[in-house]
Amino acid sequence: MFGLGPAATLIFLAVVAISSGVKVIREYERAVIFRLGKMIAFKGAGVRYIIPIIDKMLRIDLRTVTFDIPPQDVITRDNVSVKVNAVLYFRVIDPNKAVTEVENYLMATSQLAQTTLRSVCGEAELDELLAEREQINAKLQQILDTHTDPWGIKVIQVAVKHIDLPEEMRRAMARQAEAERERRAKIITAEGEHQAAEKLAEAGAIIRRHPTAIQLRFLQSLTEVAAQNNSTLVVPVPVDLISSILGPRRS
């Protein structure tokens, strides 16, 4: 081999075979090893050695996986057709189960997440989907975590990202929101009128008890009008007002 003698060739092949069994496992990885088809204890991070040809090693990533669940067509409980997508966070906690209990844990978790999203959202009404996302997320996480636990998978979080409504539903909700704003505005206006009427009634009661109060108010109004306008203002003054100011006549 390449001009080497038989002994040198054998030594070279032995070195290559031995070196091929040296594996470096990263900190975030675990190695699941099969020896003649039988699984042995997985190896942690560091330099590890497997027996060439006899051993087969599979690397399992323990980092959190972020999976984007594609939009799913959902018919809610109140018969509204929407598209819902979400994001799923999960990680492998048992590498042995992730290899032996399911053929492809990434694909299996993805398919399970899609079907669970359709099922859970289909059991809720549209108002619940829009207003109670935290509860929907918690329910999705609980269901997915229960089903993936036998695979050695831990679901960390599920979050509904976007709910795509039909155009006619958007217009209907916009009209509903506008009507609600108008209703609140009318209520606020009515409350303001009610409070103003109460204050006017209180002012009228005070004037009835103190007749001179209306005269003082009249003079104050004249002062305010004169300060705001530069034109000449002619105001008829009641005789009783003059009499009250000048006092009783002397005979």
C-alpha positions in Angstrom: 0.0 0.0 0.0 1.6 3.2 -1.3 4.9 1.4 -1.4 4.7 0.3 2.3 5.5 -3.2 3.4 2.8 -5.6 4.7 3.7 -4.8 8.3 3.6 -1.1 7.8 0.3 -1.4 6.0 -1.2 -3.3 8.9 0.1 -0.8 11.4 -1.4 2.1 9.3 -4.8 0.4 9.1 -4.8 -0.3 12.8 -4.0 3.3 13.6 -6.8 4.5 11.3 -9.3 2.0 12.8 -8.4 3.0 16.3 -8.5 6.8 15.6 -11.8 6.4 13.9 -13.3 5.3 17.2 -12.3 8.6 19.0 -15.3 10.9 19.2 -15.7 14.4 20.7 -19.0 15.0 22.4 -19.9 18.7 22.9 -21.3 20.1 26.1 -24.8 20.3 24.8 -24.8 16.8 23.3 -25.2 13.3 24.5 -24.1 10.1 22.7 -26.4 7.1 22.5 -24.3 4.1 21.7 -25.5 0.7 20.3 -23.1 -2.2 20.6 -24.0 -5.0 18.2 -27.5 -3.6 18.1 -27.9 -3.4 21.9 -28.1 0.0 23.5 -25.5 0.8 26.2 -25.3 3.8 28.6 -25.1 7.1 26.8 -21.9 9.1 27.0 -21.6 12.7 28.3 -19.5 15.5 27.0 -15.8 15.0 26.4 -13.6 12.7 24.4 -15.2 9.3 24.0 -14.1 6.1 22.4 -16.3 3.6 20.6 -15.3 0.3 19.0 -15.3 0.7 15.3 -17.7 -1.5 13.3 -19.1 -3.0 16.5 -20.4 0.2 18.0 -22.8 2.8 16.4 -23.2 6.2 18.0 -26.0 8.7 17.6 -25.6 12.3 18.8 -28.6 13.9 20.5 -28.8 17.6 20.9 -30.0 18.7 24.4 -30.6 22.3 23.6 -34.0 23.8 23.4 -35.6 23.4 20.0 -37.7 26.3 18.6 -40.3 24.9 16.2 -42.7 27.2 14.2 -46.1 25.4 13.8 -47.4 26.3 10.4 -50.9 28.0 10.1 -53.6 25.5 10.7 -57.2 25.7 9.3 -59.5 25.7 12.4 -63.3 25.8 12.7 -64.1 27.2 16.2 -66.9 26.0 18.3 -69.1 28.9 17.1 -68.4 27.9 13.5 -65.9 30.6 12.5 -63.2 29.5 10.1 -59.8 30.9 11.1 -56.1 30.2 10.5 -54.0 29.8 13.7 -50.2 29.4 14.0 -48.0 29.0 17.0 -44.5 28.5 18.2 -43.3 25.5 20.2 -40.3 25.2 22.5 -39.1 21.8 23.6 -35.9 19.9 24.5 -34.7 16.3 25.0 -34.4 15.2 28.6 -33.9 11.5 28.1 -31.7 10.7 25.0 -32.3 7.0 25.3 -36.0 7.3 25.0 -35.7 9.9 22.2 -33.9 7.3 20.2 -35.7 4.0 21.1 -39.3 5.1 21.7 -39.9 7.1 18.5 -38.4 6.9 15.1 -37.9 10.6 14.6 -38.7 12.7 17.6 -38.5 16.0 15.7 -41.0 14.9 13.1 -43.2 13.2 15.7 -43.3 16.3 17.9 -44.0 18.5 15.0 -47.0 16.5 13.8 -48.4 16.1 17.3 -48.2 19.9 17.8 -50.1 20.6 14.6 -52.9 18.2 15.4 -53.1 19.3 19.0 -53.3 23.0 17.9 -56.3 22.2 15.6 -58.0 20.2 18.3 -57.7 22.7 21.1 -58.6 25.7 19.1 -61.5 23.9 17.6 -63.0 23.4 21.1 -62.9 27.1 21.9 -65.1 30.0 20.6 -63.6 32.9 18.7 -63.9 35.3 21.6 -61.9 32.8 23.8 -59.2 32.5 21.2 -58.8 36.2 21.0 -59.1 37.1 24.7 -57.8 34.0 26.6 -54.6 33.1 24.9 -52.8 32.4 28.1 -55.3 29.7 28.9 -55.1 28.2 25.4 -51.3 28.2 25.6 -51.3 26.4 29.0 -53.7 23.8 27.7 -51.6 23.2 24.6 -48.5 22.8 26.7 -50.1 20.4 29.1 -51.5 18.1 26.4 -48.2 18.1 24.4 -46.1 17.5 27.4 -48.2 14.5 28.5 -47.9 12.9 25.0 -44.2 13.6 24.5 -43.1 12.5 28.0 -42.8 8.8 26.9 -40.4 10.0 24.2 -38.1 11.7 26.6 -39.2 15.1 25.4 -40.1 18.1 27.7 -42.4 20.8 26.2 -41.3 24.0 27.7 -43.7 26.5 26.2 -46.4 26.8 23.5 -47.5 30.3 22.3 -50.2 31.1 19.8 -48.6 33.7 17.5 -51.3 34.8 15.1 -55.0 34.3 14.4 -56.0 35.1 10.9 -59.7 36.0 10.6 -61.8 36.1 7.4 -62.3 39.6 5.9 -66.0 39.7 6.6 -65.4 38.8 10.3 -62.9 41.6 10.6 -65.4 44.1 9.2 -68.1 42.8 11.6 -65.7 43.1 14.6 -64.8 46.6 13.5 -68.4 47.6 13.4 -69.0 46.0 16.8 -66.0 47.9 18.2 -67.2 51.2 16.8 -70.7 50.6 18.2 -69.2 49.9 21.6 -67.2 53.1 21.5 -70.3 55.1 20.6 -72.3 53.5 23.4 -69.6 54.4 25.9 -69.4 58.0 24.6 -73.2 58.3 25.0 -73.0 57.0 28.5 -70.2 59.4 29.4 -72.2 62.3 27.9 -75.3 61.3 29.8 -73.4 61.0 33.0 -72.0 64.5 32.4 -75.4 66.0 31.7 -76.8 64.3 34.9 -74.0 65.7 37.0 -74.4 69.2 35.4 -78.2 69.1 36.1 -77.5 68.2 39.8 -75.1 71.1 40.1 -77.6 73.5 38.5 -80.3 72.2 40.8 -78.1 72.9 43.8 -77.3 76.4 42.5 -81.0 77.1 42.0 -81.7 76.1 45.6 -79.0 78.4 46.8 -80.3 81.3 44.8 -83.8 80.7 46.2 -82.5 81.0 49.7 -80.3 84.0 48.9 -82.0 86.3 46.2 -79.0 88.7 46.1 -76.9 85.9 44.7 -78.5 86.2 41.3 -77.7 89.9 41.3 -74.0 89.2 42.1 -73.9 86.6 39.4 -75.4 89.0 36.9 -72.7 91.6 37.6 -70.0 89.0 37.4 -71.3 88.0 33.9 -71.2 91.6 32.8 -67.6 91.9 33.9 -66.6 88.7 32.0 -68.4 89.8 28.8 -66.8 93.2 28.9 -63.3 91.8 29.3 -63.7 89.5 26.3 -65.2 92.0 23.8 -63.9 95.4 22.9 -67.2 96.7 21.5 -69.7 98.8 23.4 -72.2 96.7 25.3 -75.6 98.0 26.2 -77.4 95.9 28.9 -80.8 96.7 30.3 -80.5 96.7 34.1 -83.5 95.7 36.1 -85.0 98.5 38.3 -85.0 96.3 41.3 -81.3 95.7 40.9 -80.6 99.5 40.9 -82.9 99.9 43.9 -81.0 97.3 45.8 -77.7 98.9 45.0 -78.7 102.5 45.8 -80.7 101.6 48.8 -84.2 102.8 49.9 -85.4 106.3 48.7 -85.4 109.2 51.2 -88.5 111.2 51.4 
